[in-house]
Amino acid sequence: MTGRERAAIARLLIICAAYALGDALLWQLRASGLATIVPALLAAAAFMATRDGGPSGGGEETYWRGRRIDRDRWR
């Protein structure tokens, strides 16, 4: 397992934990009307907080099979 795969699994676990936290909080507060929205919002926030790269998610870097490609080499 590569470091990139480990990071992806850790990110998935953080997103799942955020969803479960939202679900548990609503269960404790007995707020069933918000049961779909709040956990999904917390999971989306965790997704955005754990993304890598800049605002677009990847920047100018291009990868092929895990290796960075130098675009200037092919011009």
MDTraj code that builds the backbone (N, CA, C; nanometers):
import mdtraj as md
import numpy as np

residues = "MET THR GLY ARG GLU ARG ALA ALA ILE ALA ARG LEU LEU ILE ILE CYS ALA ALA TYR ALA LEU GLY ASP ALA LEU LEU TRP GLN LEU ARG ALA SER GLY LEU ALA THR ILE VAL PRO ALA LEU LEU ALA ALA ALA ALA PHE MET ALA THR ARG ASP GLY GLY PRO SER GLY GLY GLY GLU GLU THR TYR TRP ARG GLY ARG ARG ILE ASP ARG ASP ARG TRP ARG".split()
xyz = np.array([
    [0.0845, -0.1170, 0.0000],
    [0.0000, 0.0000, 0.0000],
    [0.0892, 0.1235, 0.0000],
    [0.0597, 0.2150, -0.0898],
    [0.1400, 0.3356, -0.1020],
    [0.0923, 0.4424, -0.0034],
    [0.1716, 0.5452, 0.0097],
    [0.1349, 0.6562, 0.0979],
    [0.0102, 0.7279, 0.0500],
    [-0.0054, 0.7345, -0.0818],
    [-0.1238, 0.7994, -0.1380],
    [-0.2511, 0.7209, -0.1052],
    [-0.2415, 0.5893, -0.1097],
    [-0.3566, 0.5049, -0.0746],
    [-0.3898, 0.5165, 0.0733],
    [-0.2866, 0.5228, 0.1572],
    [-0.3099, 0.5404, 0.3014],
    [-0.3786, 0.6733, 0.3298],
    [-0.3356, 0.7772, 0.2592],
    [-0.3971, 0.9085, 0.2780],
    [-0.5430, 0.9071, 0.2337],
    [-0.5723, 0.8351, 0.1254],
    [-0.7107, 0.8258, 0.0777],
    [-0.7987, 0.7507, 0.1769],
    [-0.7457, 0.6456, 0.2368],
    [-0.8219, 0.5698, 0.3363],
    [-0.8435, 0.6535, 0.4617],
    [-0.7416, 0.7268, 0.5031],
    [-0.7558, 0.8141, 0.6202],
    [-0.8592, 0.9225, 0.5936],
    [-0.8594, 0.9768, 0.4731],
    [-0.9580, 1.0785, 0.4359],
    [-1.0989, 1.0210, 0.4385],
    [-1.1155, 0.9004, 0.3873],
    [-1.2456, 0.8350, 0.3896],
    [-1.2933, 0.8122, 0.5332],
    [-1.2030, 0.7705, 0.6198],
    [-1.2398, 0.7487, 0.7600],
    [-1.2790, 0.8790, 0.8292],
    [-1.2111, 0.9880, 0.7971],
    [-1.2459, 1.1174, 0.8564],
    [-1.3841, 1.1618, 0.8099],
    [-1.4141, 1.1420, 0.6824],
    [-1.5459, 1.1797, 0.6288],
    [-1.6553, 1.0944, 0.6929],
    [-1.6299, 0.9653, 0.7072],
    [-1.7285, 0.8768, 0.7710],
    [-1.7488, 0.9129, 0.9181],
    [-1.6410, 0.9477, 0.9861],
    [-1.6523, 0.9869, 1.1265],
    [-1.7316, 1.1170, 1.1414],
    [-1.7136, 1.2101, 1.0489],
    [-1.7902, 1.3352, 1.0542],
    [-1.9388, 1.3081, 1.0331],
    [-1.9710, 1.2195, 0.9401],
    [-2.1115, 1.1838, 0.9168],
    [-2.1708, 1.1163, 1.0410],
    [-2.0953, 1.0230, 1.0996],
    [-2.1430, 0.9521, 1.2183],
    [-2.1593, 1.0478, 1.3369],
    [-2.0702, 1.1449, 1.3497],
    [-2.0820, 1.2439, 1.4560],
    [-2.2101, 1.3255, 1.4401],
    [-2.2380, 1.3693, 1.3188],
    [-2.3612, 1.4443, 1.2941],
    [-2.4850, 1.3617, 1.3219],
    [-2.4806, 1.2358, 1.2838],
    [-2.5938, 1.1470, 1.3087],
    [-2.6139, 1.1234, 1.4587],
    [-2.5048, 1.1048, 1.5311],
    [-2.5143, 1.0823, 1.6757],
    [-2.5638, 1.2067, 1.7491],
    [-2.5163, 1.3230, 1.7061],
    [-2.5629, 1.4465, 1.7699],
    [-2.7126, 1.4675, 1.7502],
    [-2.7608, 1.4424, 1.6308],
    [-2.9039, 1.4588, 1.6053],
    [-2.9861, 1.3544, 1.6798],
    [-2.9314, 1.2354, 1.6954],
    [-3.0018, 1.1319, 1.7701],
    [-3.0133, 1.1719, 1.9170],
    [-2.9045, 1.2287, 1.9724],
    [-2.9062, 1.2731, 2.1114],
    [-3.0027, 1.3888, 2.1328],
    [-3.0107, 1.4777, 2.0349],
    [-3.0979, 1.5941, 2.0465],
    [-3.2412, 1.5646, 2.0022],
    [-3.2630, 1.4453, 1.9513],
    [-3.3941, 1.4022, 1.9016],
    [-3.4493, 1.5000, 1.7974],
    [-3.3628, 1.5405, 1.7073],
    [-3.4010, 1.6318, 1.5997],
    [-3.4078, 1.5531, 1.4696],
    [-3.5104, 1.4723, 1.4546],
    [-3.5199, 1.3838, 1.3388],
    [-3.5501, 1.4587, 1.2092],
    [-3.5997, 1.5806, 1.2168],
    [-3.6288, 1.6569, 1.0968],
    [-3.5042, 1.6971, 1.0197],
    [-3.3918, 1.7054, 1.0881],
    [-3.2648, 1.7436, 1.0252],
    [-3.1736, 1.6237, 1.0023],
    [-3.2269, 1.5055, 1.0149],
    [-3.1453, 1.3839, 1.0145],
    [-3.0710, 1.3600, 0.8843],
    [-3.1165, 1.4134, 0.7753],
    [-3.0479, 1.3919, 0.6483],
    [-2.9505, 1.5042, 0.6176],
    [-2.9853, 1.6245, 0.6559],
    [-2.9077, 1.7411, 0.6133],
    [-2.7802, 1.7604, 0.6952],
    [-2.7891, 1.7565, 0.8262],
    [-2.6739, 1.7893, 0.9111],
    [-2.5581, 1.6906, 0.8948],
    [-2.5802, 1.5595, 0.8985],
    [-2.4663, 1.4698, 0.8774],
    [-2.4023, 1.4868, 0.7393],
    [-2.4846, 1.5102, 0.6384],
    [-2.4296, 1.5302, 0.5041],
    [-2.3469, 1.6589, 0.4969],
    [-2.3913, 1.7627, 0.5640],
    [-2.3144, 1.8876, 0.5665],
    [-2.1817, 1.8700, 0.6400],
    [-2.1837, 1.7965, 0.7501],
    [-2.0584, 1.7712, 0.8221],
    [-1.9629, 1.6863, 0.7383],
    [-2.0153, 1.5874, 0.6665],
    [-1.9315, 1.5049, 0.5796],
    [-1.8747, 1.5883, 0.4648],
    [-1.9564, 1.6766, 0.4076],
    [-1.9073, 1.7637, 0.3006],
    [-1.8001, 1.8589, 0.3521],
    [-1.8170, 1.9089, 0.4732],
    [-1.7157, 1.9965, 0.5322],
    [-1.5854, 1.9205, 0.5557],
    [-1.5952, 1.7973, 0.6005],
    [-1.4751, 1.7149, 0.6192],
    [-1.4086, 1.6851, 0.4857],
    [-1.4882, 1.6634, 0.3827],
    [-1.4352, 1.6399, 0.2486],
    [-1.3556, 1.7611, 0.1999],
    [-1.4130, 1.8792, 0.2180],
    [-1.3456, 2.0008, 0.1735],
    [-1.2223, 2.0311, 0.2590],
    [-1.2272, 1.9986, 0.3858],
    [-1.1143, 2.0266, 0.4748],
    [-0.9962, 1.9338, 0.4499],
    [-1.0213, 1.8147, 0.3981],
    [-0.9134, 1.7179, 0.3792],
    [-0.8663, 1.7078, 0.2359],
    [-0.9179, 1.7921, 0.1473],
    [-0.8735, 1.7830, 0.0076],
    [-0.7301, 1.8306, -0.0041],
    [-0.6623, 1.7808, -0.1054],
    [-0.5238, 1.8213, -0.1267],
    [-0.5170, 1.9124, -0.2486],
    [-0.4149, 1.9921, -0.2533],
    [-0.3996, 2.0846, -0.3652],
    [-0.4643, 2.2181, -0.3369],
    [-0.4750, 2.2988, -0.4408],
    [-0.5315, 2.4321, -0.4287],
    [-0.6819, 2.4316, -0.4450],
    [-0.7377, 2.5459, -0.4821],
    [-0.8826, 2.5572, -0.4970],
    [-0.9399, 2.4640, -0.6023],
    [-0.8629, 2.4341, -0.7057],
    [-0.9128, 2.3444, -0.8098],
    [-0.8878, 2.1986, -0.7749],
    [-0.8115, 2.1728, -0.6706],
    [-0.7877, 2.0368, -0.6267],
    [-0.6610, 1.9745, -0.6805],
    [-0.6006, 2.0293, -0.7845],
    [-0.4825, 1.9667, -0.8387],
    [-0.3771, 2.0621, -0.8884],
    [-0.4150, 2.1822, -0.9186],
    [-0.3186, 2.2782, -0.9676],
    [-0.2747, 2.2467, -1.1087],
    [-0.1505, 2.2770, -1.1404],
    [-0.0972, 2.2578, -1.2746],
    [-0.0264, 2.1244, -1.2916],
    [-0.0153, 2.0467, -1.1874],
    [0.0590, 1.9220, -1.1955],
    [-0.0237, 1.8136, -1.2615],
    [0.0421, 1.7362, -1.3463],
    [-0.0216, 1.6249, -1.4149],
    [0.0521, 1.4978, -1.3759],
    [-0.0240, 1.3945, -1.3451],
    [0.0356, 1.2690, -1.3037],
    [-0.0092, 1.1556, -1.3948],
    [0.0798, 1.0608, -1.4171],
    [0.0475, 0.9408, -1.4908],
    [0.1067, 0.8245, -1.4150],
    [0.0213, 0.7363, -1.3698],
    [0.0623, 0.6182, -1.2931],
    [0.1483, 0.6544, -1.1728],
    [0.1089, 0.7606, -1.1035],
    [0.1769, 0.7993, -0.9810],
    [0.3011, 0.8824, -0.9996],
    [0.3411, 0.9087, -1.1245],
    [0.4606, 0.9881, -1.1489],
    [0.4224, 1.1230, -1.2066],
    [0.4933, 1.2254, -1.1642],
    [0.4676, 1.3601, -1.2147],
    [0.5229, 1.3709, -1.3566],
    [0.4462, 1.4327, -1.4460],
    [0.4871, 1.4485, -1.5845],
    [0.5359, 1.5912, -1.6056],
    [0.6512, 1.6034, -1.6657],
    [0.7066, 1.7341, -1.6983],
    [0.6578, 1.7720, -1.8376],
    [0.5663, 1.8683, -1.8454],
    [0.5085, 1.9076, -1.9747],
    [0.6116, 1.9768, -2.0636],
    [0.7088, 2.0439, -2.0044],
    [0.8087, 2.1133, -2.0862],
    [0.8973, 2.0161, -2.1622],
    [0.9090, 1.8969, -2.1152],
    [0.9934, 1.7979, -2.1817],
    [0.9381, 1.7606, -2.3188],
    [0.8075, 1.7668, -2.3355],
    [0.7447, 1.7221, -2.4598],
    [0.7128, 1.8358, -2.5560],
    [0.7537, 1.9569, -2.5249],
    [0.7264, 2.0708, -2.6148],
    [0.8383, 2.0946, -2.7100],
])
top = md.Topology()
chain = top.add_chain()
for i, resn in enumerate(residues, 1):
    res = top.add_residue(resn, chain, resSeq=i)
    for name in ("N", "CA", "C"):
        top.add_atom(name, md.element.get_by_symbol(name[0]), res)
traj = md.Trajectory(xyz[None], top)
